[in-house]
Amino acid sequence: MLTTVPLKSVAGLHRPVSEIMHHGFVALPASATLAEVAVAMRDNTVHAVLITGTDETPLGWVTSRGILHNQARDWTVATSAADAITEPAASVSMSATVGDAMTVFIATGASHVLVGATTAPGEPLGVIADSDLVAFMAAPPAGG
């Protein structure tokens, strides 16, 4: 059974997402093969790869769990990265707070949220993983 804790019970939610985001992320074009995605995950020690369109617009994430779900498919040519997207390309602006990001995680069910991606032109500046939020919540309060 899952219990949802009110966001206000977590200290520090007013702090900027820039304090916990990772600068940069691994991205591949939608035309990449599933094998290329798996190799990128292994070589970069990440659990998700951002898949982008021809104009580099974020389309979504292929996660390690998504790779497992696609294990029976042809990874060489028949299955493109776009075919294996398992999560939305959710995002928050660079001015967002940790609380804003947490709301996006909960609303979308994503395990990764882009930072800096907005409807205006410009590329994402970084990413927050759900594990980053857990680490933030588990850390002793620093400045409230």
Secondary structure, DSSP 8 states (H G I E B T S, - for coil): ------GGGSTTTTSBGGGT-EE---EEETTSBHHHHHHHHHHHT-SEEEEE-TT--EEEEEEHHHHHHTTTS-TTTTSBTGGG--EE--EE-TT-BHHHHHHHHHHH--SEEEES--SSS----EEEEHHHHHHHHHS--S--
